[in-house]
Amino acid sequence: MGELIEKQIERYETLLREMWTASAKYLGTFSANLLVERVVWEVSQEYREMELLQYNEEGISCAGISASLKKNPDLPANDMFAKFILRYLEILARLLGHEKTEKIAKKLDEEFPGFLLTARGNERWIN
């Protein structure tokens, strides 16, 4: 697996950890893990590798996905993670409301400029 792909996975892992930490602040650890479990289930319907995402009360790890990419470098990781993140934020908006979710999204956008805009395209992720 190339160094570029490893860096991307590290970036996604950091982004997912930030999301998890921010949502656990509002929802609690148990509920944040349930949210991750729900989104993993949904996204894994299209991308089976998402089932390799590891999460517990301490946070999230993409080690399993990274290992899978070594075997299958053609995996569309960007699409998979974008789908995960957008679905996570959609559900979070329903649970917390738009205002708190916008704060989380703004923080993520500050730390990972352009990612949410790129992932969303022209569609809003909060209805």
VOTORBA-533257 format. One record per residue (C-alpha): chain; residue in one letter; x, y, z. Coordinates in nm, 2 decimals. Layout:
<sites>
A/a/X/Y/Z
...
</sites>
This chain:
<sites>
A/m/0.00/0.00/0.00
A/g/0.14/0.33/-0.09
A/e/0.24/0.60/0.15
A/l/-0.02/0.83/0.01
A/i/-0.30/0.58/0.08
A/e/-0.17/0.53/0.44
A/k/-0.17/0.90/0.49
A/q/-0.53/0.92/0.37
A/i/-0.64/0.64/0.60
A/e/-0.47/0.82/0.89
A/r/-0.65/1.14/0.80
A/y/-0.99/0.96/0.79
A/e/-0.91/0.79/1.12
A/t/-0.84/1.13/1.28
A/l/-1.15/1.28/1.13
A/l/-1.37/0.99/1.26
A/r/-1.21/1.02/1.60
A/e/-1.29/1.39/1.61
A/m/-1.65/1.32/1.51
A/w/-1.68/1.04/1.77
A/t/-1.53/1.26/2.04
A/a/-1.76/1.55/1.96
A/s/-2.07/1.34/1.94
A/a/-1.99/1.15/2.26
A/k/-1.97/1.48/2.44
A/y/-2.34/1.54/2.35
A/l/-2.47/1.18/2.34
A/g/-2.25/0.99/2.57
A/t/-2.00/0.71/2.49
A/f/-2.26/0.44/2.47
A/s/-2.49/0.63/2.23
A/a/-2.20/0.74/2.02
A/n/-2.09/0.38/1.97
A/l/-2.45/0.29/1.88
A/l/-2.45/0.56/1.62
A/v/-2.12/0.43/1.48
A/e/-2.26/0.08/1.48
A/r/-2.57/0.19/1.29
A/v/-2.37/0.38/1.02
A/v/-2.12/0.09/0.99
A/w/-2.41/-0.14/0.92
A/e/-2.57/0.09/0.66
A/v/-2.24/0.17/0.47
A/s/-2.13/-0.19/0.48
A/q/-2.43/-0.28/0.27
A/e/-2.24/-0.12/-0.02
A/y/-1.88/-0.14/0.11
A/r/-1.82/-0.46/0.31
A/e/-1.48/-0.33/0.43
A/m/-1.66/-0.08/0.65
A/e/-1.73/-0.37/0.89
A/l/-1.36/-0.37/0.97
A/l/-1.39/-0.03/1.14
A/q/-1.30/-0.09/1.51
A/y/-1.47/0.12/1.78
A/n/-1.53/0.11/2.15
A/e/-1.55/0.34/2.45
A/e/-1.20/0.47/2.38
A/g/-1.27/0.57/2.02
A/i/-1.23/0.45/1.66
A/s/-0.95/0.27/1.47
A/c/-0.92/0.22/1.10
A/a/-0.64/-0.05/1.13
A/g/-0.86/-0.32/0.99
A/i/-0.96/-0.11/0.69
A/s/-0.59/-0.02/0.64
A/a/-0.50/-0.39/0.64
A/s/-0.77/-0.46/0.39
A/l/-0.65/-0.19/0.16
A/k/-0.31/-0.36/0.15
A/k/-0.49/-0.66/0.00
A/n/-0.73/-0.46/-0.22
A/p/-0.57/-0.13/-0.32
A/d/-0.86/-0.07/-0.56
A/l/-1.11/-0.02/-0.28
A/p/-1.27/0.32/-0.33
A/a/-1.18/0.44/0.02
A/n/-1.26/0.80/-0.04
A/d/-1.62/0.72/-0.14
A/m/-1.66/0.47/0.15
A/f/-1.54/0.72/0.41
A/a/-1.74/1.01/0.26
A/k/-2.05/0.80/0.27
A/f/-1.98/0.70/0.63
A/i/-1.92/1.06/0.74
A/l/-2.22/1.21/0.57
A/r/-2.45/0.94/0.70
A/y/-2.31/0.99/1.05
A/l/-2.38/1.36/1.03
A/e/-2.73/1.31/0.89
A/i/-2.82/1.09/1.19
A/l/-2.65/1.32/1.43
A/a/-2.85/1.61/1.31
A/r/-3.17/1.43/1.38
A/l/-3.05/1.34/1.73
A/l/-2.89/1.66/1.84
A/g/-3.05/1.91/1.61
A/h/-2.91/2.12/1.33
A/e/-2.74/2.38/1.55
A/k/-2.51/2.14/1.74
A/t/-2.44/1.94/1.44
A/e/-2.34/2.25/1.24
A/k/-2.10/2.33/1.52
A/i/-1.94/1.98/1.49
A/a/-1.93/2.01/1.11
A/k/-1.78/2.35/1.13
A/k/-1.50/2.22/1.37
A/l/-1.44/1.93/1.13
A/d/-1.42/2.16/0.83
A/e/-1.17/2.38/1.02
A/e/-0.95/2.08/1.09
A/f/-1.00/1.91/0.75
A/p/-1.06/2.20/0.51
A/g/-1.28/2.13/0.21
A/f/-1.36/1.76/0.30
A/l/-1.72/1.81/0.39
A/l/-1.79/2.04/0.10
A/t/-1.62/1.79/-0.13
A/a/-1.81/1.50/0.01
A/r/-2.15/1.68/0.00
A/g/-2.12/1.82/-0.34
A/n/-2.42/2.04/-0.40
A/e/-2.64/1.86/-0.16
A/r/-2.69/1.96/0.20
A/w/-2.65/1.67/0.45
A/i/-2.88/1.83/0.70
A/n/-3.24/1.84/0.59
</sites>
